[in-house]
C-alpha cells in the first residue's frame, strides 16, 4: 500500500457529512486519500441517538430496517448530502495549485467513484463498509415482451477511457480547454414504445445526471430527486399535446477527452422561413372545409352532418354564384370553373396565365414570408497534435480511437442482422477548471457525423520511432464534425425551465455556478 496523501492541501484525510433518515441523524465519512484507490468511498457510517447522548456515535446494522432505509434513501437525503459534499471538495481542489481538479478527477476514476461523484450514477444502494452486497428486492422486472429490443453496443476498453492532451502541467492549471464526454445514445421517444420499470431499485437510469439546484430562501443549495413513474404515452396524448421527448444520453459516462481549444471557433444559428402563396378562392375553400371538420372533431357535428353541410353548401353555392361572383371574383371563379371543365377532356390550362393575357392583371397570391421550423446546428473543429514524448503520443492515439470507434454504429451479428445499434453521442463544453466558460456558446448533445485524420498536414510524411506503435507521425490533425440532436429554442435560455430534456441532459453544465445568467451568451 502506498503512503497516504490527502486531496486537500491541509492534509485532511476524511470528510464527514450528515443527513436524516427516518428522523435519525446519520454520519457518513468519506476517504480523501488519493493514493490507494479508495478516494470518495465510504469509510464508516454511524447514527446519533439523542436519547443516548448527542455526540455518541452508534453502529448501524445494514440488515436492519433502519440500515435498509439508508440504502434505499427514498427521500434522497443521502444522495443530496453526498453530492453537495463532493461539490465542496471539488471546489477546494480546483483552487489548489498542485493537487488540483485534474488530480481530483484522476483519483475518482482510479477509485471507481467518478460517475457517482459527478451525479451520473446514483449513490443509492451503496453498501456499508465490509458488509458485502445488499440486495434490494423492491424492483419489478422490466417488460420483456417488446418486439424490438435496443441492440447493445460493445466497446473496447480504449474507447471508454478518459484522456488529456497534452499531459503537460499547464493543461491542469488555469488554461481554457475543450471537454468532450461520450455517452450511450438513448432514443428520445423510447417511453412511447417501451414499458418502464414501475418499482424502485438501485438503477435509476440517468436521473442523477439531471441535477436541479434550488435556493428559494437564500439557503444552501440542495438536490431535488424527481419522482419515478411508469411512462406509457398514448396516441391521444400525442394528438392533444404533441410529441414529447426524453433524455438522449445513458446514465454512464463512457469516455472523455480534455483538449486545447482549437482555432477557428464560431457559432451560428438559423431558422427556416419560406415563401407562402394562397389566392382568395383557395383560402376561402380551405377555411370553409376546415371549419366543418373542426366542429366534427369537437363533437359539435357528426360525420353525416359534415357531408350534409357540404352538399347543402354546394347547392347553395351554385345558387348564389351570382352573388359571389361580383367584380374581380367573377373573373377568378369563372377561370377556375373553366379550368376544371376543360381538364375533364384532357385540356390543361393555367387560369393565372390566361387572366394575365386577357386582362393584364395577375391573381393576388397573397405572398408572405412564413416561418416553417428550426434548424439543427453543425460544428466543425480541427485539433492539432504534435506529441512531445511517448506519453503524449500514446494519449493522441487513444483519443483518435475513442472518437473513431464511438461514432460508428454497432453492426449485426450472426444471430441478429435485422437492425443496427446507434452510435454513441457526445456532450461538448468549453471549460476552465470545472467552470463552463460563459463567453463561449453552450452545446446541446451532439452526434459525431465525421472524423477525419490527416497524418501529413504539411504534405510530407515524417515520423519517429515509437516504442508502442513502431512509428508515430511528427504532426497530425483530427477534424471532427458534430451536429446537435435537437434544435435550439428561446426557452432553452431560461434557467429552471420545465420538461426540457435536451437541456437537462447537460447536467452540471447549466446548474449551480454554471447556470445560465445575464453574463452568459447561452446557446
Secondary structure, DSSP 8 states (H G I E B T S, - for coil): -----BSSTT---EEEEEEEETTEEEEEEEE-BSSSS-TT-EEEEEEE-GGG-TT-EEE--TTSHHHHHHHH-TTSHHHHHHHHHHHHHHHHHHT-SSS-HHHHHHHHHHHT-HHHHHTSS--TT---TTS---------------SS--------GGGG-EEEES-SGGGGTT-EEEEEEEEEE--TTHHHHS----S--S--TTGGGS--EE-TTS---EE-----------HHHHHHH-------EEEEEEEEEEEE--SS------EEEEEE---HHHHHHHHHHHHHHHHHHTTSS-HHHHHHHHHHHHHHHHHTHHHH--THHHHHHHHHHHHHHHHTTT----HHHHHHHHHS-------EEEEEEE---EEEEEEEE--SSHHHHHHHHHHHHHHHHHTS-B---SS--S--B---EEEEEEEETTEE-TTS-----EEEEEEEEES-TTSS--EEEETTTEEEES-EEEEEEEEESS---GGGGSTT-SS-HHHHTTGGGGSGGG---TT----
